[in-house]
Structures are given as C-alpha cells and as structure tokens.
Amino acid sequence: MEKITYKITDKNGIHARPAGLIVQAAKQFSSSVTLTCKDKHADCKKLFQLMQAGVKSGDEIIITADGEDAAQAVSEIERTMQKAGL
C-alpha cells in the first residue's frame, strides 16, 4: 500500500475537469486508488464519487493505492493533480 497527502490549492477545489483527469490517471492502473478527505472516501476511478467527496480549496486529502502498481499509481495521480493546478 502506498499513500500521499496533498493540499488542494485550486480556489474551486476538485471540480469536474480535474476530477476527470484524476479518473483517467487512476484507470491506467490495476491497483485500487482511493481519495480520503475528512470523513469521506472516494474511488478515484469513479467520477461521481470524486465529485461527491466535496473537496474544497485548502482541504488536505490522502490518496491511497493498493495493488501491484500502487507506487506508480500514487505518483501519477500526484503528478496529474499538480499539472491540473490543484
């Protein structure tokens, strides 16, 4: 299992466009990838779950991946979030 902590800086939090990018990145990997924010959990391969997590600017999230390619998955999602300006 691999995990990272990431602070959201985008003034709109995780909205449709970056959520879609996160889903695309997560689907490249066989590992399960989960976002946790406060008491909410979302499967990073499911757009509606990410949107329902309600991640706002300033929130600290934890991305956790479990599986064969967990390290690569976490790294790619972090890179995707940075590139999206989150």
DRENPA-3360 file (N, C-alpha, C; in nm, 2 decimals, always signed):
BEGIN
1 = MEKITYKI = +0.08/-0.12/+0.00/+0.00/+0.00/+0.00/+0.09/+0.12/+0.00 ~ +0.05/+0.22/-0.08/+0.12/+0.35/-0.09/+0.02/+0.46/-0.07 ~ +0.07/+0.57/-0.01/-0.02/+0.68/+0.01/+0.06/+0.81/+0.01 ~ -0.01/+0.92/-0.03/+0.05/+1.05/-0.02/-0.06/+1.14/+0.04 ~ -0.01/+1.25/+0.10/-0.10/+1.36/+0.14/-0.08/+1.48/+0.05 ~ -0.19/+1.54/+0.02/-0.18/+1.65/-0.08/-0.28/+1.76/-0.04 ~ -0.23/+1.89/-0.04/-0.32/+2.00/+0.00/-0.37/+2.07/-0.13 ~ -0.50/+2.08/-0.14/-0.57/+2.14/-0.25/-0.56/+2.29/-0.25;
9 = TDKNGIHA = -0.51/+2.35/-0.36/-0.49/+2.50/-0.36/-0.58/+2.56/-0.46 ~ -0.64/+2.49/-0.55/-0.73/+2.55/-0.65/-0.85/+2.61/-0.58 ~ -0.88/+2.73/-0.61/-0.99/+2.80/-0.54/-1.12/+2.73/-0.55 ~ -1.14/+2.65/-0.66/-1.27/+2.57/-0.67/-1.26/+2.43/-0.62 ~ -1.15/+2.39/-0.56/-1.14/+2.26/-0.51/-1.13/+2.16/-0.62 ~ -1.17/+2.03/-0.60/-1.18/+1.93/-0.70/-1.31/+1.94/-0.77 ~ -1.31/+2.00/-0.89/-1.44/+2.02/-0.97/-1.43/+1.92/-1.09 ~ -1.52/+1.93/-1.18/-1.54/+1.84/-1.29/-1.41/+1.81/-1.37;
17 = RPAGLIVQ = -1.35/+1.92/-1.42/-1.23/+1.90/-1.51/-1.12/+1.82/-1.44 ~ -1.07/+1.87/-1.33/-0.96/+1.79/-1.26/-1.00/+1.65/-1.21 ~ -1.13/+1.64/-1.17/-1.18/+1.51/-1.13/-1.17/+1.41/-1.25 ~ -1.21/+1.46/-1.37/-1.20/+1.38/-1.49/-1.06/+1.33/-1.52 ~ -0.96/+1.42/-1.50/-0.82/+1.39/-1.52/-0.77/+1.29/-1.42 ~ -0.82/+1.30/-1.29/-0.78/+1.21/-1.19/-0.83/+1.07/-1.22 ~ -0.96/+1.06/-1.27/-1.02/+0.93/-1.31/-0.94/+0.87/-1.42 ~ -0.90/+0.95/-1.52/-0.83/+0.90/-1.64/-0.69/+0.84/-1.59;
25 = AAKQFSSS = -0.63/+0.91/-1.50/-0.50/+0.87/-1.45/-0.51/+0.74/-1.37 ~ -0.61/+0.73/-1.28/-0.63/+0.62/-1.19/-0.67/+0.49/-1.27 ~ -0.74/+0.51/-1.38/-0.78/+0.39/-1.46/-0.67/+0.33/-1.54 ~ -0.55/+0.39/-1.54/-0.44/+0.33/-1.61/-0.38/+0.22/-1.53 ~ -0.42/+0.21/-1.40/-0.35/+0.11/-1.31/-0.45/+0.01/-1.26 ~ -0.39/-0.11/-1.23/-0.48/-0.22/-1.18/-0.50/-0.20/-1.03 ~ -0.42/-0.12/-0.96/-0.44/-0.10/-0.82/-0.57/-0.03/-0.79 ~ -0.62/-0.05/-0.67/-0.74/+0.03/-0.63/-0.68/+0.16/-0.57;
33 = VTLTCKDK = -0.74/+0.27/-0.61/-0.69/+0.40/-0.57/-0.81/+0.48/-0.50 ~ -0.78/+0.53/-0.38/-0.89/+0.59/-0.30/-0.84/+0.73/-0.26 ~ -0.94/+0.82/-0.26/-0.92/+0.96/-0.21/-0.99/+0.97/-0.08 ~ -0.93/+1.02/+0.02/-0.99/+1.04/+0.15/-0.98/+1.19/+0.19 ~ -1.09/+1.25/+0.22/-1.09/+1.39/+0.27/-1.19/+1.40/+0.39 ~ -1.13/+1.44/+0.50/-1.21/+1.44/+0.62/-1.26/+1.30/+0.65 ~ -1.40/+1.29/+0.65/-1.46/+1.16/+0.68/-1.51/+1.09/+0.55 ~ -1.48/+1.15/+0.43/-1.54/+1.09/+0.31/-1.43/+1.02/+0.23;
41 = HADCKKLF = -1.47/+0.91/+0.17/-1.38/+0.83/+0.09/-1.44/+0.82/-0.05 ~ -1.35/+0.82/-0.16/-1.40/+0.81/-0.29/-1.30/+0.72/-0.37 ~ -1.36/+0.64/-0.46/-1.28/+0.56/-0.55/-1.24/+0.65/-0.66 ~ -1.11/+0.66/-0.68/-1.05/+0.76/-0.78/-1.08/+0.72/-0.93 ~ -1.14/+0.60/-0.95/-1.18/+0.55/-1.08/-1.32/+0.58/-1.11 ~ -1.39/+0.65/-1.02/-1.53/+0.68/-1.04/-1.56/+0.83/-1.02 ~ -1.59/+0.90/-1.13/-1.61/+1.04/-1.13/-1.71/+1.09/-1.03 ~ -1.82/+1.03/-1.02/-1.93/+1.08/-0.93/-1.89/+1.07/-0.79;
49 = QLMQAGVK = -1.81/+0.97/-0.75/-1.76/+0.96/-0.61/-1.67/+1.07/-0.58 ~ -1.58/+1.10/-0.68/-1.48/+1.21/-0.65/-1.56/+1.34/-0.64 ~ -1.66/+1.37/-0.72/-1.73/+1.49/-0.71/-1.81/+1.50/-0.58 ~ -1.87/+1.39/-0.53/-1.95/+1.38/-0.41/-1.86/+1.40/-0.29 ~ -1.73/+1.38/-0.30/-1.64/+1.40/-0.18/-1.64/+1.54/-0.14 ~ -1.67/+1.64/-0.23/-1.68/+1.78/-0.19/-1.55/+1.84/-0.14 ~ -1.44/+1.81/-0.21/-1.31/+1.86/-0.17/-1.30/+2.01/-0.21 ~ -1.27/+2.09/-0.11/-1.26/+2.23/-0.13/-1.12/+2.28/-0.12;
57 = SGDEIIIT = -1.10/+2.41/-0.16/-0.97/+2.47/-0.15/-0.92/+2.47/-0.01 ~ -0.80/+2.43/+0.01/-0.74/+2.43/+0.15/-0.75/+2.29/+0.22 ~ -0.84/+2.20/+0.16/-0.85/+2.07/+0.22/-0.73/+1.99/+0.20 ~ -0.70/+1.91/+0.29/-0.59/+1.81/+0.28/-0.65/+1.67/+0.25 ~ -0.60/+1.61/+0.14/-0.65/+1.48/+0.10/-0.54/+1.38/+0.11 ~ -0.59/+1.26/+0.12/-0.49/+1.14/+0.12/-0.53/+1.05/+0.00 ~ -0.43/+1.03/-0.08/-0.45/+0.93/-0.19/-0.38/+0.80/-0.15 ~ -0.46/+0.70/-0.15/-0.41/+0.56/-0.12/-0.42/+0.47/-0.23;
65 = ADGEDAAQ = -0.32/+0.39/-0.26/-0.33/+0.29/-0.37/-0.28/+0.16/-0.31 ~ -0.35/+0.05/-0.35/-0.32/-0.08/-0.30/-0.32/-0.18/-0.42 ~ -0.21/-0.24/-0.45/-0.20/-0.34/-0.56/-0.06/-0.34/-0.61 ~ -0.04/-0.41/-0.72/+0.09/-0.44/-0.78/+0.16/-0.31/-0.82 ~ +0.08/-0.21/-0.88/+0.14/-0.09/-0.93/+0.10/+0.03/-0.85 ~ +0.09/+0.01/-0.72/+0.05/+0.12/-0.62/+0.14/+0.24/-0.62 ~ +0.27/+0.22/-0.62/+0.36/+0.33/-0.62/+0.35/+0.41/-0.74 ~ +0.34/+0.35/-0.86/+0.33/+0.42/-0.98/+0.19/+0.50/-0.99;
73 = AVSEIERT = +0.09/+0.43/-0.94/-0.05/+0.50/-0.94/-0.05/+0.62/-0.86 ~ +0.01/+0.62/-0.73/+0.01/+0.73/-0.65/+0.09/+0.84/-0.71 ~ +0.21/+0.81/-0.76/+0.30/+0.91/-0.83/+0.23/+0.97/-0.94 ~ +0.16/+0.90/-1.03/+0.09/+0.95/-1.15/-0.02/+1.04/-1.11 ~ -0.10/+1.01/-1.00/-0.21/+1.09/-0.96/-0.16/+1.22/-0.90 ~ -0.05/+1.21/-0.82/+0.01/+1.34/-0.77/+0.05/+1.43/-0.88 ~ +0.12/+1.37/-0.98/+0.16/+1.45/-1.10/+0.04/+1.51/-1.17 ~ -0.06/+1.43/-1.19/-0.18/+1.48/-1.26/-0.24/+1.60/-1.18;
81 = MQKAGL = -0.25/+1.59/-1.05/-0.31/+1.69/-0.97/-0.22/+1.82/-0.98 ~ -0.09/+1.80/-0.97/+0.00/+1.92/-0.98/-0.02/+1.99/-1.12 ~ -0.02/+1.91/-1.22/-0.04/+1.96/-1.36/-0.17/+2.03/-1.38 ~ -0.28/+1.98/-1.31/-0.41/+2.04/-1.32/-0.42/+2.17/-1.23 ~ -0.32/+2.20/-1.15/-0.32/+2.32/-1.07/-0.40/+2.30/-0.94 ~ -0.42/+2.18/-0.90/-0.49/+2.15/-0.78/-0.40/+2.18/-0.66;
% end
